[in-house]
Structures are given as C-alpha cells and as structure tokens.
Amino acid sequence: MNAKELHDKTPDQLRDELVNLKKEAFNLRFQQATGQLENPARLRTVKRDAARVKTVLNQKAAQAAAAE
C-alpha cells in the first residue's frame, strides 16, 4: 500500500484500514511470541502501513482545520 492510494480514500475508510492493520499487527505479535510467525518481515510492513495511514489521517485533519 502506498501513500497515493491512501490519499484517495475518505477518513472513514482510513480509520477502518487502521483498525484492520492494528488487528493484524496484534495477531502477528501473538504469533511471534508463540513461535508460529512464518514471515517476520510482514510485521514490519504492517507497522509501517499503519504509520502511513496515521500520517495521511493527520494530513487530512490539518487540511480540514486550515480550510475552516
């Protein structure tokens, strides 16, 4: 997922995406703790995607505040 795709989404869609990413990160951390994690790089990717979503949400909120 890249930032360009995220900029096209609405804030509600971004929040839903963030919830899904956080759930996935939790499940991956749980798998890592129990030794069942098959792809350790996926954990890093999910965390970065969540950070991207948060960044775009904050940018959209700043734009909305500036427009008022």
PyMOL Python script that loads the backbone (N, CA, C, O; Angstrom):
from pymol import cmd

cmd.read_pdbstr("""\
ATOM      1  N   MET A   1       0.844  -1.167   0.000  1.00  0.00           N
ATOM      2  CA  MET A   1       0.000   0.000   0.000  1.00  0.00           C
ATOM      3  C   MET A   1       0.897   1.240   0.000  1.00  0.00           C
ATOM      4  O   MET A   1       1.822   1.350   0.805  1.00  0.00           O
ATOM      5  N   ASN A   2       0.613   2.160  -0.904  1.00  0.00           N
ATOM      6  CA  ASN A   2       1.427   3.367  -0.927  1.00  0.00           C
ATOM      7  C   ASN A   2       0.578   4.568  -0.523  1.00  0.00           C
ATOM      8  O   ASN A   2      -0.645   4.473  -0.424  1.00  0.00           O
ATOM      9  N   ALA A   3       1.232   5.683  -0.295  1.00  0.00           N
ATOM     10  CA  ALA A   3       0.554   6.867   0.204  1.00  0.00           C
ATOM     11  C   ALA A   3      -0.438   7.418  -0.818  1.00  0.00           C
ATOM     12  O   ALA A   3      -1.460   7.993  -0.445  1.00  0.00           O
ATOM     13  N   LYS A   4      -0.141   7.245  -2.090  1.00  0.00           N
ATOM     14  CA  LYS A   4      -1.042   7.756  -3.127  1.00  0.00           C
ATOM     15  C   LYS A   4      -2.404   7.074  -3.037  1.00  0.00           C
ATOM     16  O   LYS A   4      -3.434   7.733  -3.176  1.00  0.00           O
ATOM     17  N   GLU A   5      -2.421   5.773  -2.809  1.00  0.00           N
ATOM     18  CA  GLU A   5      -3.676   5.049  -2.643  1.00  0.00           C
ATOM     19  C   GLU A   5      -4.430   5.548  -1.417  1.00  0.00           C
ATOM     20  O   GLU A   5      -5.657   5.645  -1.430  1.00  0.00           O
ATOM     21  N   LEU A   6      -3.695   5.862  -0.366  1.00  0.00           N
ATOM     22  CA  LEU A   6      -4.323   6.300   0.876  1.00  0.00           C
ATOM     23  C   LEU A   6      -4.937   7.690   0.739  1.00  0.00           C
ATOM     24  O   LEU A   6      -5.980   7.968   1.331  1.00  0.00           O
ATOM     25  N   HIS A   7      -4.300   8.562  -0.035  1.00  0.00           N
ATOM     26  CA  HIS A   7      -4.820   9.915  -0.206  1.00  0.00           C
ATOM     27  C   HIS A   7      -6.168   9.906  -0.920  1.00  0.00           C
ATOM     28  O   HIS A   7      -6.953  10.842  -0.768  1.00  0.00           O
ATOM     29  N   ASP A   8      -6.444   8.871  -1.690  1.00  0.00           N
ATOM     30  CA  ASP A   8      -7.703   8.781  -2.424  1.00  0.00           C
ATOM     31  C   ASP A   8      -8.857   8.298  -1.558  1.00  0.00           C
ATOM     32  O   ASP A   8     -10.015   8.394  -1.965  1.00  0.00           O
ATOM     33  N   LYS A   9      -8.562   7.781  -0.374  1.00  0.00           N
ATOM     34  CA  LYS A   9      -9.597   7.238   0.494  1.00  0.00           C
ATOM     35  C   LYS A   9     -10.170   8.327   1.408  1.00  0.00           C
ATOM     36  O   LYS A   9      -9.533   9.346   1.673  1.00  0.00           O
ATOM     37  N   THR A  10     -11.388   8.073   1.877  1.00  0.00           N
ATOM     38  CA  THR A  10     -12.018   9.001   2.816  1.00  0.00           C
ATOM     39  C   THR A  10     -11.486   8.731   4.221  1.00  0.00           C
ATOM     40  O   THR A  10     -10.939   7.658   4.476  1.00  0.00           O
ATOM     41  N   PRO A  11     -11.641   9.687   5.134  1.00  0.00           N
ATOM     42  CA  PRO A  11     -11.176   9.455   6.509  1.00  0.00           C
ATOM     43  C   PRO A  11     -11.808   8.227   7.170  1.00  0.00           C
ATOM     44  O   PRO A  11     -11.152   7.528   7.942  1.00  0.00           O
ATOM     45  N   ASP A  12     -13.079   7.967   6.867  1.00  0.00           N
ATOM     46  CA  ASP A  12     -13.718   6.776   7.444  1.00  0.00           C
ATOM     47  C   ASP A  12     -13.067   5.490   6.930  1.00  0.00           C
ATOM     48  O   ASP A  12     -12.852   4.548   7.693  1.00  0.00           O
ATOM     49  N   GLN A  13     -12.760   5.461   5.648  1.00  0.00           N
ATOM     50  CA  GLN A  13     -12.092   4.294   5.074  1.00  0.00           C
ATOM     51  C   GLN A  13     -10.699   4.136   5.683  1.00  0.00           C
ATOM     52  O   GLN A  13     -10.248   3.019   5.934  1.00  0.00           O
ATOM     53  N   LEU A  14     -10.030   5.247   5.916  1.00  0.00           N
ATOM     54  CA  LEU A  14      -8.693   5.190   6.514  1.00  0.00           C
ATOM     55  C   LEU A  14      -8.757   4.665   7.944  1.00  0.00           C
ATOM     56  O   LEU A  14      -7.904   3.883   8.365  1.00  0.00           O
ATOM     57  N   ARG A  15      -9.764   5.095   8.681  1.00  0.00           N
ATOM     58  CA  ARG A  15      -9.904   4.597  10.058  1.00  0.00           C
ATOM     59  C   ARG A  15     -10.179   3.093  10.073  1.00  0.00           C
ATOM     60  O   ARG A  15      -9.639   2.364  10.905  1.00  0.00           O
ATOM     61  N   ASP A  16     -11.016   2.639   9.151  1.00  0.00           N
ATOM     62  CA  ASP A  16     -11.280   1.194   9.049  1.00  0.00           C
ATOM     63  C   ASP A  16     -10.005   0.433   8.703  1.00  0.00           C
ATOM     64  O   ASP A  16      -9.728  -0.628   9.262  1.00  0.00           O
ATOM     65  N   GLU A  17      -9.234   0.991   7.773  1.00  0.00           N
ATOM     66  CA  GLU A  17      -7.961   0.366   7.379  1.00  0.00           C
ATOM     67  C   GLU A  17      -7.005   0.306   8.567  1.00  0.00           C
ATOM     68  O   GLU A  17      -6.301  -0.686   8.756  1.00  0.00           O
ATOM     69  N   LEU A  18      -6.984   1.374   9.365  1.00  0.00           N
ATOM     70  CA  LEU A  18      -6.103   1.412  10.538  1.00  0.00           C
ATOM     71  C   LEU A  18      -6.507   0.350  11.554  1.00  0.00           C
ATOM     72  O   LEU A  18      -5.649  -0.311  12.140  1.00  0.00           O
ATOM     73  N   VAL A  19      -7.794   0.187  11.760  1.00  0.00           N
ATOM     74  CA  VAL A  19      -8.277  -0.841  12.694  1.00  0.00           C
ATOM     75  C   VAL A  19      -7.852  -2.224  12.213  1.00  0.00           C
ATOM     76  O   VAL A  19      -7.388  -3.049  13.001  1.00  0.00           O
ATOM     77  N   ASN A  20      -8.012  -2.470  10.918  1.00  0.00           N
ATOM     78  CA  ASN A  20      -7.625  -3.769  10.370  1.00  0.00           C
ATOM     79  C   ASN A  20      -6.123  -4.012  10.511  1.00  0.00           C
ATOM     80  O   ASN A  20      -5.698  -5.117  10.847  1.00  0.00           O
ATOM     81  N   LEU A  21      -5.328  -2.982  10.255  1.00  0.00           N
ATOM     82  CA  LEU A  21      -3.878  -3.130  10.382  1.00  0.00           C
ATOM     83  C   LEU A  21      -3.466  -3.377  11.825  1.00  0.00           C
ATOM     84  O   LEU A  21      -2.562  -4.170  12.087  1.00  0.00           O
ATOM     85  N   LYS A  22      -4.122  -2.707  12.755  1.00  0.00           N
ATOM     86  CA  LYS A  22      -3.795  -2.916  14.169  1.00  0.00           C
ATOM     87  C   LYS A  22      -4.154  -4.327  14.616  1.00  0.00           C
ATOM     88  O   LYS A  22      -3.424  -4.942  15.394  1.00  0.00           O
ATOM     89  N   LYS A  23      -5.278  -4.840  14.124  1.00  0.00           N
ATOM     90  CA  LYS A  23      -5.657  -6.220  14.441  1.00  0.00           C
ATOM     91  C   LYS A  23      -4.635  -7.203  13.881  1.00  0.00           C
ATOM     92  O   LYS A  23      -4.240  -8.162  14.544  1.00  0.00           O
ATOM     93  N   GLU A  24      -4.216  -6.942  12.644  1.00  0.00           N
ATOM     94  CA  GLU A  24      -3.236  -7.825  12.020  1.00  0.00           C
ATOM     95  C   GLU A  24      -1.906  -7.770  12.769  1.00  0.00           C
ATOM     96  O   GLU A  24      -1.260  -8.799  12.968  1.00  0.00           O
ATOM     97  N   ALA A  25      -1.499  -6.571  13.181  1.00  0.00           N
ATOM     98  CA  ALA A  25      -0.249  -6.426  13.933  1.00  0.00           C
ATOM     99  C   ALA A  25      -0.334  -7.186  15.258  1.00  0.00           C
ATOM    100  O   ALA A  25       0.629  -7.832  15.670  1.00  0.00           O
ATOM    101  N   PHE A  26      -1.481  -7.107  15.917  1.00  0.00           N
ATOM    102  CA  PHE A  26      -1.663  -7.840  17.165  1.00  0.00           C
ATOM    103  C   PHE A  26      -1.528  -9.334  16.940  1.00  0.00           C
ATOM    104  O   PHE A  26      -0.840 -10.026  17.691  1.00  0.00           O
ATOM    105  N   ASN A  27      -2.192  -9.828  15.897  1.00  0.00           N
ATOM    106  CA  ASN A  27      -2.122 -11.268  15.604  1.00  0.00           C
ATOM    107  C   ASN A  27      -0.700 -11.694  15.262  1.00  0.00           C
ATOM    108  O   ASN A  27      -0.258 -12.770  15.667  1.00  0.00           O
ATOM    109  N   LEU A  28       0.019 -10.854  14.518  1.00  0.00           N
ATOM    110  CA  LEU A  28       1.407 -11.187  14.178  1.00  0.00           C
ATOM    111  C   LEU A  28       2.300 -11.192  15.410  1.00  0.00           C
ATOM    112  O   LEU A  28       3.170 -12.052  15.548  1.00  0.00           O
ATOM    113  N   ARG A  29       2.085 -10.227  16.309  1.00  0.00           N
ATOM    114  CA  ARG A  29       2.871 -10.213  17.552  1.00  0.00           C
ATOM    115  C   ARG A  29       2.586 -11.454  18.385  1.00  0.00           C
ATOM    116  O   ARG A  29       3.488 -12.027  18.996  1.00  0.00           O
ATOM    117  N   PHE A  30       1.338 -11.859  18.402  1.00  0.00           N
ATOM    118  CA  PHE A  30       0.956 -13.060  19.145  1.00  0.00           C
ATOM    119  C   PHE A  30       1.631 -14.289  18.549  1.00  0.00           C
ATOM    120  O   PHE A  30       2.143 -15.141  19.275  1.00  0.00           O
ATOM    121  N   GLN A  31       1.626 -14.372  17.215  1.00  0.00           N
ATOM    122  CA  GLN A  31       2.290 -15.494  16.549  1.00  0.00           C
ATOM    123  C   GLN A  31       3.787 -15.485  16.828  1.00  0.00           C
ATOM    124  O   GLN A  31       4.395 -16.539  17.015  1.00  0.00           O
ATOM    125  N   GLN A  32       4.378 -14.300  16.856  1.00  0.00           N
ATOM    126  CA  GLN A  32       5.815 -14.192  17.121  1.00  0.00           C
ATOM    127  C   GLN A  32       6.134 -14.675  18.532  1.00  0.00           C
ATOM    128  O   GLN A  32       7.130 -15.364  18.748  1.00  0.00           O
ATOM    129  N   ALA A  33       5.290 -14.313  19.482  1.00  0.00           N
ATOM    130  CA  ALA A  33       5.513 -14.708  20.871  1.00  0.00           C
ATOM    131  C   ALA A  33       5.396 -16.214  21.056  1.00  0.00           C
ATOM    132  O   ALA A  33       6.075 -16.791  21.905  1.00  0.00           O
ATOM    133  N   THR A  34       4.547 -16.846  20.273  1.00  0.00           N
ATOM    134  CA  THR A  34       4.366 -18.289  20.410  1.00  0.00           C
ATOM    135  C   THR A  34       5.256 -19.083  19.454  1.00  0.00           C
ATOM    136  O   THR A  34       5.217 -20.313  19.435  1.00  0.00           O
ATOM    137  N   GLY A  35       6.052 -18.373  18.668  1.00  0.00           N
ATOM    138  CA  GLY A  35       6.984 -19.046  17.770  1.00  0.00           C
ATOM    139  C   GLY A  35       6.352 -19.570  16.497  1.00  0.00           C
ATOM    140  O   GLY A  35       6.922 -20.446  15.847  1.00  0.00           O
ATOM    141  N   GLN A  36       5.189 -19.055  16.124  1.00  0.00           N
ATOM    142  CA  GLN A  36       4.486 -19.549  14.942  1.00  0.00           C
ATOM    143  C   GLN A  36       4.561 -18.591  13.757  1.00  0.00           C
ATOM    144  O   GLN A  36       3.943 -18.836  12.720  1.00  0.00           O
ATOM    145  N   LEU A  37       5.307 -17.513  13.902  1.00  0.00           N
ATOM    146  CA  LEU A  37       5.368 -16.500  12.847  1.00  0.00           C
ATOM    147  C   LEU A  37       6.214 -17.020  11.692  1.00  0.00           C
ATOM    148  O   LEU A  37       7.393 -17.331  11.858  1.00  0.00           O
ATOM    149  N   GLU A  38       5.584 -17.109  10.506  1.00  0.00           N
ATOM    150  CA  GLU A  38       6.277 -17.645   9.339  1.00  0.00           C
ATOM    151  C   GLU A  38       7.034 -16.570   8.569  1.00  0.00           C
ATOM    152  O   GLU A  38       8.100 -16.839   8.014  1.00  0.00           O
ATOM    153  N   ASN A  39       6.492 -15.353   8.532  1.00  0.00           N
ATOM    154  CA  ASN A  39       7.110 -14.284   7.762  1.00  0.00           C
ATOM    155  C   ASN A  39       7.360 -13.071   8.673  1.00  0.00           C
ATOM    156  O   ASN A  39       6.482 -12.218   8.806  1.00  0.00           O
ATOM    157  N   PRO A  40       8.523 -12.981   9.291  1.00  0.00           N
ATOM    158  CA  PRO A  40       8.797 -11.886  10.221  1.00  0.00           C
ATOM    159  C   PRO A  40       8.784 -10.514   9.551  1.00  0.00           C
ATOM    160  O   PRO A  40       8.530  -9.511  10.218  1.00  0.00           O
ATOM    161  N   ALA A  41       9.050 -10.450   8.257  1.00  0.00           N
ATOM    162  CA  ALA A  41       9.056  -9.167   7.559  1.00  0.00           C
ATOM    163  C   ALA A  41       7.642  -8.583   7.480  1.00  0.00           C
ATOM    164  O   ALA A  41       7.484  -7.369   7.355  1.00  0.00           O
ATOM    165  N   ARG A  42       6.643  -9.413   7.550  1.00  0.00           N
ATOM    166  CA  ARG A  42       5.256  -8.930   7.467  1.00  0.00           C
ATOM    167  C   ARG A  42       4.927  -8.022   8.647  1.00  0.00           C
ATOM    168  O   ARG A  42       4.172  -7.062   8.490  1.00  0.00           O
ATOM    169  N   LEU A  43       5.476  -8.305   9.818  1.00  0.00           N
ATOM    170  CA  LEU A  43       5.242  -7.486  10.996  1.00  0.00           C
ATOM    171  C   LEU A  43       5.729  -6.056  10.757  1.00  0.00           C
ATOM    172  O   LEU A  43       5.036  -5.094  11.090  1.00  0.00           O
ATOM    173  N   ARG A  44       6.889  -5.928  10.195  1.00  0.00           N
ATOM    174  CA  ARG A  44       7.460  -4.621   9.896  1.00  0.00           C
ATOM    175  C   ARG A  44       6.617  -3.877   8.854  1.00  0.00           C
ATOM    176  O   ARG A  44       6.380  -2.676   8.980  1.00  0.00           O
ATOM    177  N   THR A  45       6.175  -4.596   7.836  1.00  0.00           N
ATOM    178  CA  THR A  45       5.364  -4.000   6.782  1.00  0.00           C
ATOM    179  C   THR A  45       4.038  -3.482   7.337  1.00  0.00           C
ATOM    180  O   THR A  45       3.600  -2.386   6.987  1.00  0.00           O
ATOM    181  N   VAL A  46       3.409  -4.262   8.192  1.00  0.00           N
ATOM    182  CA  VAL A  46       2.119  -3.868   8.763  1.00  0.00           C
ATOM    183  C   VAL A  46       2.284  -2.629   9.637  1.00  0.00           C
ATOM    184  O   VAL A  46       1.453  -1.721   9.591  1.00  0.00           O
ATOM    185  N   LYS A  47       3.339  -2.587  10.424  1.00  0.00           N
ATOM    186  CA  LYS A  47       3.582  -1.427  11.277  1.00  0.00           C
ATOM    187  C   LYS A  47       3.812  -0.166  10.452  1.00  0.00           C
ATOM    188  O   LYS A  47       3.334   0.911  10.808  1.00  0.00           O
ATOM    189  N   ARG A  48       4.535  -0.302   9.364  1.00  0.00           N
ATOM    190  CA  ARG A  48       4.795   0.857   8.501  1.00  0.00           C
ATOM    191  C   ARG A  48       3.524   1.307   7.789  1.00  0.00           C
ATOM    192  O   ARG A  48       3.291   2.505   7.627  1.00  0.00           O
ATOM    193  N   ASP A  49       2.705   0.354   7.365  1.00  0.00           N
ATOM    194  CA  ASP A  49       1.443   0.707   6.721  1.00  0.00           C
ATOM    195  C   ASP A  49       0.534   1.457   7.699  1.00  0.00           C
ATOM    196  O   ASP A  49      -0.125   2.428   7.326  1.00  0.00           O
ATOM    197  N   ALA A  50       0.506   1.003   8.938  1.00  0.00           N
ATOM    198  CA  ALA A  50      -0.307   1.686   9.953  1.00  0.00           C
ATOM    199  C   ALA A  50       0.201   3.114  10.154  1.00  0.00           C
ATOM    200  O   ALA A  50      -0.595   4.043  10.293  1.00  0.00           O
ATOM    201  N   ALA A  51       1.504   3.287  10.169  1.00  0.00           N
ATOM    202  CA  ALA A  51       2.076   4.628  10.316  1.00  0.00           C
ATOM    203  C   ALA A  51       1.709   5.506   9.120  1.00  0.00           C
ATOM    204  O   ALA A  51       1.430   6.694   9.282  1.00  0.00           O
ATOM    205  N   ARG A  52       1.709   4.925   7.927  1.00  0.00           N
ATOM    206  CA  ARG A  52       1.317   5.683   6.732  1.00  0.00           C
ATOM    207  C   ARG A  52      -0.135   6.147   6.830  1.00  0.00           C
ATOM    208  O   ARG A  52      -0.457   7.288   6.501  1.00  0.00           O
ATOM    209  N   VAL A  53      -1.002   5.249   7.285  1.00  0.00           N
ATOM    210  CA  VAL A  53      -2.420   5.587   7.416  1.00  0.00           C
ATOM    211  C   VAL A  53      -2.583   6.712   8.432  1.00  0.00           C
ATOM    212  O   VAL A  53      -3.341   7.652   8.194  1.00  0.00           O
ATOM    213  N   LYS A  54      -1.886   6.630   9.556  1.00  0.00           N
ATOM    214  CA  LYS A  54      -1.976   7.676  10.569  1.00  0.00           C
ATOM    215  C   LYS A  54      -1.491   9.016  10.022  1.00  0.00           C
ATOM    216  O   LYS A  54      -2.086  10.059  10.295  1.00  0.00           O
ATOM    217  N   THR A  55      -0.421   8.979   9.258  1.00  0.00           N
ATOM    218  CA  THR A  55       0.118  10.205   8.678  1.00  0.00           C
ATOM    219  C   THR A  55      -0.884  10.853   7.738  1.00  0.00           C
ATOM    220  O   THR A  55      -1.095  12.065   7.796  1.00  0.00           O
ATOM    221  N   VAL A  56      -1.495  10.068   6.882  1.00  0.00           N
ATOM    222  CA  VAL A  56      -2.473  10.610   5.930  1.00  0.00           C
ATOM    223  C   VAL A  56      -3.694  11.136   6.674  1.00  0.00           C
ATOM    224  O   VAL A  56      -4.237  12.176   6.302  1.00  0.00           O
ATOM    225  N   LEU A  57      -4.136  10.439   7.718  1.00  0.00           N
ATOM    226  CA  LEU A  57      -5.265  10.922   8.513  1.00  0.00           C
ATOM    227  C   LEU A  57      -4.946  12.277   9.137  1.00  0.00           C
ATOM    228  O   LEU A  57      -5.776  13.186   9.124  1.00  0.00           O
ATOM    229  N   ASN A  58      -3.742  12.403   9.679  1.00  0.00           N
ATOM    230  CA  ASN A  58      -3.349  13.671  10.290  1.00  0.00           C
ATOM    231  C   ASN A  58      -3.245  14.776   9.252  1.00  0.00           C
ATOM    232  O   ASN A  58      -3.607  15.919   9.533  1.00  0.00           O
ATOM    233  N   GLN A  59      -2.764  14.462   8.071  1.00  0.00           N
ATOM    234  CA  GLN A  59      -2.680  15.457   6.998  1.00  0.00           C
ATOM    235  C   GLN A  59      -4.065  15.920   6.591  1.00  0.00           C
ATOM    236  O   GLN A  59      -4.288  17.113   6.383  1.00  0.00           O
ATOM    237  N   LYS A  60      -5.000  14.982   6.475  1.00  0.00           N
ATOM    238  CA  LYS A  60      -6.365  15.346   6.090  1.00  0.00           C
ATOM    239  C   LYS A  60      -7.009  16.181   7.182  1.00  0.00           C
ATOM    240  O   LYS A  60      -7.745  17.121   6.879  1.00  0.00           O
ATOM    241  N   ALA A  61      -6.753  15.865   8.446  1.00  0.00           N
ATOM    242  CA  ALA A  61      -7.314  16.645   9.553  1.00  0.00           C
ATOM    243  C   ALA A  61      -6.742  18.060   9.557  1.00  0.00           C
ATOM    244  O   ALA A  61      -7.460  19.022   9.830  1.00  0.00           O
ATOM    245  N   ALA A  62      -5.457  18.186   9.257  1.00  0.00           N
ATOM    246  CA  ALA A  62      -4.832  19.510   9.208  1.00  0.00           C
ATOM    247  C   ALA A  62      -5.390  20.332   8.051  1.00  0.00           C
ATOM    248  O   ALA A  62      -5.589  21.540   8.180  1.00  0.00           O
ATOM    249  N   GLN A  63      -5.639  19.680   6.931  1.00  0.00           N
ATOM    250  CA  GLN A  63      -6.224  20.383   5.782  1.00  0.00           C
ATOM    251  C   GLN A  63      -7.644  20.856   6.100  1.00  0.00           C
ATOM    252  O   GLN A  63      -8.044  21.959   5.725  1.00  0.00           O
ATOM    253  N   ALA A  64      -8.390  20.010   6.791  1.00  0.00           N
ATOM    254  CA  ALA A  64      -9.761  20.382   7.144  1.00  0.00           C
ATOM    255  C   ALA A  64      -9.763  21.549   8.128  1.00  0.00           C
ATOM    256  O   ALA A  64     -10.607  22.441   8.037  1.00  0.00           O
ATOM    257  N   ALA A  65      -8.828  21.543   9.060  1.00  0.00           N
ATOM    258  CA  ALA A  65      -8.740  22.627  10.038  1.00  0.00           C
ATOM    259  C   ALA A  65      -8.304  23.927   9.381  1.00  0.00           C
ATOM    260  O   ALA A  65      -8.763  25.004   9.763  1.00  0.00           O
ATOM    261  N   ALA A  66      -7.425  23.834   8.403  1.00  0.00           N
ATOM    262  CA  ALA A  66      -6.948  25.023   7.714  1.00  0.00           C
ATOM    263  C   ALA A  66      -8.026  25.609   6.805  1.00  0.00           C
ATOM    264  O   ALA A  66      -8.057  26.816   6.565  1.00  0.00           O
ATOM    265  N   ALA A  67      -8.906  24.751   6.303  1.00  0.00           N
ATOM    266  CA  ALA A  67      -9.949  25.210   5.386  1.00  0.00           C
ATOM    267  C   ALA A  67     -11.061  25.962   6.138  1.00  0.00           C
ATOM    268  O   ALA A  67     -11.795  26.747   5.538  1.00  0.00           O
ATOM    269  N   GLU A  68     -11.177  25.722   7.426  1.00  0.00           N
ATOM    270  CA  GLU A  68     -12.244  26.377   8.195  1.00  0.00           C
ATOM    271  C   GLU A  68     -11.892  27.771   8.601  1.00  0.00           C
ATOM    272  O   GLU A  68     -12.690  28.444   9.252  1.00  0.00           O
TER     273      GLU A  68
END
""", "prot")
cmd.dss("prot")
cmd.show_as("cartoon", "prot")
cmd.util.cbc("prot")
cmd.orient("prot")
